């Protein structure tokens, strides 16, 4: 179970870092071009990656107590990290 928790942590951290990269790319494209042409592809990619990440994490509480990874602190930290990155990117889009 420990290996599964580590794989899920890597999965969450990867998608969190990808989301941070896409946000930085979006910020630079807005600063360079002074328009929001990149907004639709950015939102599309964010929704696509959320479809990959959130259901995978949402199924974890419904597994049996011997298969769940919620007891591992790194998993909780990575889940909070990936959710925070999504909230920050959507917040940036809303206040743009």
DSSP file (Angstrom, degrees, kcal/mol; ACC not computed):
  #  RESIDUE AA STRUCTURE BP1 BP2  ACC     N-H-->O    O-->H-N    N-H-->O    O-->H-N    TCO  KAPPA ALPHA  PHI   PSI    X-CA   Y-CA   Z-CA
    1    1 A X     >        0   0    0      0, 0.0     4,-2.3     0, 0.0     5,-0.2   0.000 360.0 360.0 360.0 -30.4    0.0    0.0    0.0
    2    2 A X  H  >  +     0   0    0      1,-0.2     4,-2.1     2,-0.2     5,-0.1   0.896 360.0  50.3 -63.7 -39.7    2.9    2.3    0.7
    3    3 A X  H  > S+     0   0    0      2,-0.2     4,-2.3     1,-0.2    -1,-0.2   0.893 109.0  52.0 -66.0 -38.6    4.1    2.1   -3.0
    4    4 A X  H  > S+     0   0    0      1,-0.2     4,-2.2     2,-0.2    -2,-0.2   0.909 108.5  51.0 -63.6 -40.8    0.6    2.9   -4.2
    5    5 A X  H  X S+     0   0    0     -4,-2.3     4,-2.2     1,-0.2    -1,-0.2   0.907 109.8  50.0 -62.8 -40.9    0.5    6.0   -1.9
    6    6 A X  H  X S+     0   0    0     -4,-2.1     4,-2.4     2,-0.2    -1,-0.2   0.891 109.7  51.0 -65.6 -38.7    3.8    7.1   -3.3
    7    7 A X  H  X S+     0   0    0     -4,-2.3     4,-2.3     2,-0.2    -1,-0.2   0.902 110.9  47.9 -65.2 -39.9    2.6    6.7   -6.9
    8    8 A X  H  X S+     0   0    0     -4,-2.2     4,-2.6     2,-0.2    -1,-0.2   0.869 109.9  53.4 -68.8 -35.3   -0.5    8.7   -6.2
    9    9 A X  H  X S+     0   0    0     -4,-2.2     4,-2.8     2,-0.2     5,-0.2   0.937 110.2  46.9 -62.2 -46.2    1.6   11.4   -4.5
   10   10 A X  H  X S+     0   0    0     -4,-2.4     4,-2.6     1,-0.2    -2,-0.2   0.904 111.5  52.4 -61.9 -41.1    3.8   11.6   -7.6
   11   11 A X  H  X S+     0   0    0     -4,-2.3     4,-2.1     2,-0.2    -2,-0.2   0.929 112.8  43.7 -59.6 -48.2    0.7   11.7   -9.8
   12   12 A X  H  X S+     0   0    0     -4,-2.6     4,-2.2     2,-0.2    -2,-0.2   0.915 114.6  48.5 -66.1 -43.7   -0.8   14.6   -7.8
   13   13 A X  H  X S+     0   0    0     -4,-2.8     4,-2.6     2,-0.2     5,-0.2   0.903 109.9  53.5 -64.9 -40.2    2.5   16.5   -7.6
   14   14 A X  H  X S+     0   0    0     -4,-2.6     4,-2.5    -5,-0.2    -2,-0.2   0.950 111.6  43.9 -58.5 -50.0    3.0   16.1  -11.4
   15   15 A X  H  X S+     0   0    0     -4,-2.1     4,-2.0     1,-0.2    -1,-0.2   0.834 112.4  53.5 -68.6 -30.8   -0.4   17.5  -12.2
   16   16 A X  H  X S+     0   0    0     -4,-2.2     4,-2.1     2,-0.2    -1,-0.2   0.924 111.2  45.4 -65.3 -43.9    0.1   20.3   -9.7
   17   17 A X  H  X S+     0   0    0     -4,-2.6     4,-2.5     2,-0.2    -2,-0.2   0.877 111.3  52.8 -67.9 -37.3    3.4   21.3  -11.3
   18   18 A X  H  X S+     0   0    0     -4,-2.5     4,-2.6    -5,-0.2    -1,-0.2   0.911 109.4  50.0 -62.1 -41.0    1.9   21.1  -14.8
   19   19 A X  H  X S+     0   0    0     -4,-2.0     4,-2.1     2,-0.2    -2,-0.2   0.894 109.9  49.7 -66.1 -39.1   -0.9   23.4  -13.7
   20   20 A X  H  X S+     0   0    0     -4,-2.1     4,-2.5     2,-0.2    -1,-0.2   0.917 111.2  50.2 -63.6 -42.8    1.6   25.9  -12.3
   21   21 A X  H  X S+     0   0    0     -4,-2.5     4,-2.6     1,-0.2    -2,-0.2   0.928 110.5  48.9 -60.2 -45.9    3.6   25.7  -15.6
   22   22 A X  H  X S+     0   0    0     -4,-2.6     4,-2.3     1,-0.2    -1,-0.2   0.865 110.4  51.7 -64.5 -35.3    0.4   26.4  -17.6
   23   23 A X  H  X S+     0   0    0     -4,-2.1     4,-2.7     2,-0.2    -1,-0.2   0.927 110.8  47.1 -66.3 -43.9   -0.5   29.3  -15.4
   24   24 A X  H  X S+     0   0    0     -4,-2.5     4,-2.5     2,-0.2    -2,-0.2   0.912 112.1  50.9 -63.1 -41.5    3.0   30.9  -15.8
   25   25 A X  H  X S+     0   0    0     -4,-2.6     4,-2.1     1,-0.2    -1,-0.2   0.902 111.4  48.4 -60.6 -41.3    2.7   30.3  -19.6
   26   26 A X  H  X S+     0   0    0     -4,-2.3     4,-2.1     2,-0.2    -2,-0.2   0.911 110.3  50.9 -65.9 -43.0   -0.7   32.0  -19.5
   27   27 A X  H  X S+     0   0    0     -4,-2.7     4,-2.3     1,-0.2    -2,-0.2   0.924 112.2  46.9 -61.7 -45.0    0.6   34.9  -17.5
   28   28 A X  H  X S+     0   0    0     -4,-2.5     4,-2.4     1,-0.2     5,-0.2   0.879 110.3  52.5 -66.1 -36.9    3.5   35.5  -19.9
   29   29 A X  H  X S+     0   0    0     -4,-2.1     4,-2.2    -5,-0.2     6,-0.4   0.884 111.3  46.9 -67.2 -35.9    1.3   35.2  -23.0
   30   30 A X  H  X S+     0   0    0     -4,-2.1     4,-1.9     2,-0.2    -2,-0.2   0.905 113.6  48.4 -69.7 -40.3   -1.1   37.8  -21.6
   31   31 A X  H  < S+     0   0    0     -4,-2.3    -2,-0.2    -5,-0.2    -1,-0.2   0.864 116.6  42.4 -67.5 -36.0    1.9   40.1  -20.7
   32   32 A X  H  < S+     0   0    0     -4,-2.4    -2,-0.2    -5,-0.2    -1,-0.2   0.934 126.8  28.5 -77.8 -46.7    3.5   39.7  -24.1
   33   33 A X  H  < S-     0   0    0     -4,-2.2    -2,-0.2    -5,-0.2    -3,-0.2   0.634  91.5-137.8 -92.7 -14.6    0.4   40.0  -26.3
   34   34 A X  S  < S+     0   0    0     -4,-1.9     2,-0.3    -5,-0.3    -4,-0.1   0.760  73.6  84.8  60.9  27.0   -1.8   42.2  -24.1
   35   35 A X  S    S-     0   0    0     -6,-0.4     3,-0.3    -5,-0.2    -1,-0.2  -0.927  82.3-118.0-145.5 173.5   -4.8   40.1  -24.9
   36   36 A X    >   +     0   0    0     -2,-0.3     3,-1.4     1,-0.2     4,-0.4  -0.235  61.8 130.3-111.5  44.3   -6.4   36.9  -23.6
   37   37 A X  T 3  S+     0   0    0      1,-0.3     4,-0.4     2,-0.1     3,-0.4   0.780  75.2  56.3 -63.9 -25.7   -6.3   34.8  -26.7
   38   38 A X  T 3> S+     0   0    0     -3,-0.3     4,-2.0     1,-0.2    -1,-0.3   0.481  83.0  89.9 -84.9  -2.8   -4.7   32.0  -24.6
   39   39 A X  H <> S+     0   0    0     -3,-1.4     4,-2.5     1,-0.2     5,-0.2   0.913  84.4  48.6 -66.0 -44.7   -7.6   32.0  -22.1
   40   40 A X  H  > S+     0   0    0     -4,-0.4     4,-2.5    -3,-0.4    -1,-0.2   0.940 114.0  44.9 -64.9 -47.7   -9.8   29.4  -23.9
   41   41 A X  H  > S+     0   0    0     -4,-0.4     4,-2.5     1,-0.2    -1,-0.2   0.881 113.6  52.4 -62.8 -34.6   -7.0   26.8  -24.4
   42   42 A X  H  X S+     0   0    0     -4,-2.0     4,-2.3     2,-0.2    -2,-0.2   0.938 111.8  43.9 -65.4 -46.2   -5.9   27.4  -20.8
   43   43 A X  H  X S+     0   0    0     -4,-2.5     4,-2.5     2,-0.2     5,-0.2   0.893 113.4  52.6 -66.0 -39.0   -9.3   26.8  -19.3
   44   44 A X  H  X S+     0   0    0     -4,-2.5     4,-2.3    -5,-0.2    -2,-0.2   0.926 111.2  45.9 -61.7 -45.5   -9.8   23.8  -21.6
   45   45 A X  H  X S+     0   0    0     -4,-2.5     4,-2.7     2,-0.2     5,-0.2   0.898 111.9  52.2 -65.1 -39.6   -6.5   22.3  -20.4
   46   46 A X  H  X S+     0   0    0     -4,-2.3     4,-2.1     2,-0.2    -2,-0.2   0.918 111.5  45.7 -63.5 -43.6   -7.3   23.0  -16.8
   47   47 A X  H  X S+     0   0    0     -4,-2.5     4,-1.9     2,-0.2    -1,-0.2   0.903 112.6  51.8 -66.5 -40.2  -10.7   21.3  -17.1
   48   48 A X  H  X S+     0   0    0     -4,-2.3     4,-1.1    -5,-0.2    -2,-0.2   0.924 111.7  45.6 -61.0 -45.4   -9.2   18.3  -18.9
   49   49 A X  H  X S+     0   0    0     -4,-2.7     4,-2.1     1,-0.2    -1,-0.2   0.846 109.9  54.7 -70.0 -31.8   -6.5   17.8  -16.2
   50   50 A X  H  X>S+     0   0    0     -4,-2.1     4,-2.0     1,-0.2     5,-0.6   0.873 103.7  55.8 -66.5 -34.8   -9.1   18.2  -13.5
   51   51 A X  H  <5S+     0   0    0     -4,-1.9     4,-0.3     1,-0.2    -1,-0.2   0.820 112.1  44.2 -65.1 -29.3  -11.1   15.4  -15.2
   52   52 A X  H  <5S+     0   0    0     -4,-1.1     4,-0.4    -5,-0.1    -2,-0.2   0.839 123.6  32.9 -79.8 -34.4   -7.9   13.3  -14.9
   53   53 A X  H  X5S+     0   0    0     -4,-2.1     4,-1.8     2,-0.1     5,-0.2   0.933 111.2  52.3 -92.8 -51.6   -7.0   14.2  -11.3
   54   54 A X  H  X5S+     0   0    0     -4,-2.0     4,-2.7     1,-0.2     5,-0.2   0.904 109.3  46.9 -63.5 -47.1  -10.1   14.8   -9.2
   55   55 A X  H  ><S+     0   0    0     -5,-0.6     4,-1.5    -4,-0.3    -1,-0.2   0.890 110.2  55.1 -62.5 -34.9  -12.1   11.6  -10.0
   56   56 A X  H  4 S+     0   0    0     -4,-0.4     4,-0.3     1,-0.2    -1,-0.2   0.890 115.7  38.0 -62.6 -38.7   -8.9    9.5   -9.3
   57   57 A X  H >< S+     0   0    0     -4,-1.8     3,-0.9     1,-0.2     4,-0.4   0.793 110.3  60.9 -81.2 -29.5   -8.6   11.2   -5.9
   58   58 A X  H 3< S+     0   0    0     -4,-2.7     3,-0.4     1,-0.2     4,-0.3   0.770  98.1  58.4 -70.3 -24.7  -12.4   11.2   -5.2
   59   59 A X  T >< S+     0   0    0     -4,-1.5     3,-1.0     1,-0.2     4,-0.4   0.679  85.2  83.4 -77.4 -16.5  -12.6    7.4   -5.4
   60   60 A X  G X  S+     0   0    0     -3,-0.9     3,-1.3    -4,-0.3    -1,-0.2   0.870  85.1  52.9 -59.5 -42.2  -10.0    7.0   -2.6
   61   61 A X  G 3  S+     0   0    0     -3,-0.4    -1,-0.3    -4,-0.4    -2,-0.1   0.746 104.5  58.5 -67.2 -18.8  -12.5    7.4    0.4
   62   62 A X  G <  S+     0   0    0     -3,-1.0    -1,-0.2    -4,-0.3    -2,-0.2   0.507  86.0  95.7 -89.8  -4.1  -14.8    4.7   -1.1
   63   63 A X  S <  S-     0   0    0     -3,-1.3     5,-0.1    -4,-0.4    -3,-0.0  -0.384  91.7 -84.4 -77.0 163.7  -12.1    2.0   -1.1
   64   64 A X    >>  -     0   0    0      1,-0.1     3,-1.7    -2,-0.1     4,-1.0  -0.259  42.6-106.2 -65.9 160.0  -11.9   -0.4    1.8
   65   65 A X  T 34 S+     0   0    0      1,-0.3    -1,-0.1     2,-0.2    -2,-0.1   0.713 120.1  56.3 -64.7 -18.2  -10.0    0.7    4.8
   66   66 A X  T 34 S+     0   0    0      1,-0.2    -1,-0.3     3,-0.0    -2,-0.0   0.645 112.1  41.3 -85.3 -14.7   -7.1   -1.6    3.9
   67   67 A X  T <4 S+     0   0    0     -3,-1.7    -2,-0.2    -7,-0.1    -1,-0.2   0.469  89.9 108.9-108.4  -4.0   -6.7   -0.1    0.4
   68   68 A X     <  -     0   0    0     -4,-1.0     3,-0.2     1,-0.1   -63,-0.1  -0.411  49.8-161.0 -79.3 150.7   -7.1    3.6    1.2
   69   69 A X    >   +     0   0    0      1,-0.1     3,-1.6    -2,-0.1     6,-0.2   0.320  66.2 101.3-109.3   4.8   -4.2    6.0    1.1
   70   70 A X  T 3  S+     0   0    0      1,-0.3     6,-0.1   -10,-0.2    -1,-0.1   0.730  72.9  65.8 -64.6 -20.7   -5.8    8.7    3.2
   71   71 A X  T 3  S+     0   0    0     -3,-0.2     2,-0.6     4,-0.1    -1,-0.3   0.673  82.5  90.0 -75.4 -15.4   -3.7    7.6    6.2
   72   72 A X    <>  -     0   0    0     -3,-1.6     4,-1.7     1,-0.2     3,-0.4  -0.723  68.6-151.3 -87.3 122.3   -0.5    8.6    4.5
   73   73 A X  H  > S+     0   0    0     -2,-0.6     4,-2.5     1,-0.2     5,-0.2   0.865  93.7  57.7 -62.8 -38.6    0.5   12.2    5.2
   74   74 A X  H  > S+     0   0    0      1,-0.2     4,-2.5     2,-0.2    -1,-0.2   0.879 105.1  52.7 -60.9 -34.0    2.3   12.7    1.9
   75   75 A X  H  > S+     0   0    0     -3,-0.4     4,-2.6    -6,-0.2    -1,-0.2   0.938 109.2  48.2 -64.8 -45.0   -0.8   11.8    0.0
   76   76 A X  H  X S+     0   0    0     -4,-1.7     4,-2.4     1,-0.2    -2,-0.2   0.915 112.4  49.5 -60.7 -42.2   -2.9   14.4    2.0
   77   77 A X  H  X S+     0   0    0     -4,-2.5     4,-2.3     1,-0.2    -1,-0.2   0.911 112.4  46.9 -63.9 -42.0   -0.2   17.0    1.3
   78   78 A X  H  X S+     0   0    0     -4,-2.5     4,-2.6     2,-0.2    -1,-0.2   0.877 111.4  51.5 -69.3 -35.6   -0.1   16.3   -2.4
   79   79 A X  H  X S+     0   0    0     -4,-2.6     4,-2.1     2,-0.2    -2,-0.2   0.914 111.9  46.3 -65.9 -42.2   -3.9   16.3   -2.6
   80   80 A X  H  X S+     0   0    0     -4,-2.4     4,-2.4    -5,-0.2    -2,-0.2   0.896 112.2  52.7 -64.6 -40.1   -4.0   19.7   -0.9
   81   81 A X  H  X S+     0   0    0     -4,-2.3     4,-2.2     2,-0.2    -2,-0.2   0.936 111.0  44.7 -61.2 -48.7   -1.3   20.9   -3.2
   82   82 A X  H  X S+     0   0    0     -4,-2.6     4,-1.8     1,-0.2    -1,-0.2   0.886 114.7  48.5 -68.3 -37.5   -3.1   19.9   -6.4
   83   83 A X  H  X S+     0   0    0     -4,-2.1     4,-2.3    -5,-0.2    -1,-0.2   0.890 110.7  51.7 -67.6 -37.9   -6.4   21.3   -5.2
   84   84 A X  H  X S+     0   0    0     -4,-2.4     4,-2.7     2,-0.2    -2,-0.2   0.895 107.6  52.0 -64.9 -40.5   -4.7   24.6   -4.2
   85   85 A X  H  X S+     0   0    0     -4,-2.2     4,-2.3     1,-0.2    -1,-0.2   0.907 110.9  47.8 -64.3 -39.5   -3.1   24.9   -7.7
   86   86 A X  H  X S+     0   0    0     -4,-1.8     4,-2.4     2,-0.2     5,-0.2   0.920 112.7  48.4 -66.5 -41.6   -6.4   24.5   -9.4
   87   87 A X  H  X S+     0   0    0     -4,-2.3     4,-2.4     1,-0.2    -2,-0.2   0.911 112.4  48.9 -63.7 -41.9   -8.1   27.0   -7.1
   88   88 A X  H  X S+     0   0    0     -4,-2.7     4,-2.4     2,-0.2    -1,-0.2   0.900 111.6  48.6 -65.6 -40.7   -5.3   29.5   -7.6
   89   89 A X  H  X S+     0   0    0     -4,-2.3     4,-2.0     2,-0.2    -2,-0.2   0.914 114.0  45.4 -68.9 -40.4   -5.5   29.1  -11.4
   90   90 A X  H  X S+     0   0    0     -4,-2.4     4,-2.3     2,-0.2    -1,-0.2   0.881 112.3  53.1 -68.1 -35.6   -9.2   29.5  -11.5
   91   91 A X  H  X S+     0   0    0     -4,-2.4     4,-2.0    -5,-0.2    -2,-0.2   0.898 107.8  50.5 -62.8 -40.7   -9.0   32.4   -9.1
   92   92 A X  H  < S+     0   0    0     -4,-2.4     4,-0.4     1,-0.2    -2,-0.2   0.912 110.9  48.8 -63.4 -42.5   -6.4   34.1  -11.4
   93   93 A X  H >< S+     0   0    0     -4,-2.0     3,-0.9     1,-0.2    -2,-0.2   0.908 111.1  50.3 -63.8 -42.2   -8.7   33.6  -14.4
   94   94 A X  H 3< S+     0   0    0     -4,-2.3    -1,-0.2     1,-0.2    -2,-0.2   0.860 114.5  42.8 -66.2 -35.5  -11.7   35.0  -12.5
   95   95 A X  T 3<        0   0    0     -4,-2.0    -1,-0.2     1,-0.2    -2,-0.2   0.360 360.0 360.0 -94.0   6.5   -9.9   38.2  -11.4
   96   96 A X    <         0   0    0     -3,-0.9    -1,-0.2    -4,-0.4    -2,-0.1   0.468 360.0 360.0 -77.6 360.0   -8.2   38.8  -14.8
